[in-house]
Amino acid sequence: MTLQRKHNVPQLNTTSTADISFMLLIFFLVTTSMDTDKGLTRQLPPAEDKTIQQETEINKDLMLELKISASNQLSINGRTAPMKSVRKEILQLVERVGQRHLISVNCDSHASYDVYFHLQNEIVAAYNQWREQTALKRYHTSYTRLSAKERAAIDEVCPQRIAEQYNGTEQKGATQ
């Protein structure tokens, strides 16, 4: 006659795992920071408007035409130019014609986003430099140190006037 022994298999105590999981969840929720995304300040057009839009005649002397081709080649007013010359061209235009200027950006849909992004950075830098110069002339201090009311006055004197096109059709325009 053989005796069979019962073997007791020890079990894990899992009563505290739910508490630990909950505490870890709270810890990560409290310590994680949520950064807000920053982007380009542009005013988008209204959603598909079925009204007929009329073309407006624009004086070419008041306009700077920036184009990015499918081969990522930048041209300014029809001539090929390096990216670093964009800021200088914009500043010369706004110095010459002031608030009446218009910057036309035409980007081929096959162009690299990186080139488009660098172009937008140059445009923003040119406007920042124009506003900084105007603030120094008018208030004898930096644009960043102005009050909200003074900044609004500078923004009104130095508006961003940009019309963007893709493959020859106007998609969005911005004035600020």
Steps between C-alpha positions, in 0.01 A plus 500: 500500500642833397427815672438804289595823646331819415737768395397853585605742231563842647302783337604856444333763706352738240280712722728804485573502123188702422603760758852519362372536142264778603778684685732473198227633272445801725876558527545512122194720449626751756863509386441508122494842343280575202674740265292709268590490134613819338461578136489775246253779553280501196135583448331220310230573244139412576381150413405436136318812397283454192499870409680612188825677574623774276866535420664816622763685305815538708773744421815286445713774660322436831542123488778252573443164335662199667476163323621155597516259208457122509880472499514716819642798312409840647436791267437860598309704241586243234873469564669218690628610839643347818280469808713747697406785263126478579522708818698776327255512208199526733662774705585697185140465378340618826751783526409611148119462505406458868158363592387465138738210435389145419704181522381222271618149592448233235610149591487195276327206665804279430743736674663398825327611817842584644561764230150642552559510877831685457328750270230562760768549767674761286171683441422504873856615579469786250173618655650473848798707392272762339291524817812518715640787291167683509473456879849638549422805283161568654542401868880478537471148642486142379173358362502226765510760780200696375163493670214313333352831379832613350550160331154526347593843364821361347310200355257744337786701348686181396232255381578155366357491149555152360305317230578131461438295187554138414543399134370835382166499690461721801437294812547734791584857570596681814511852621610581849 
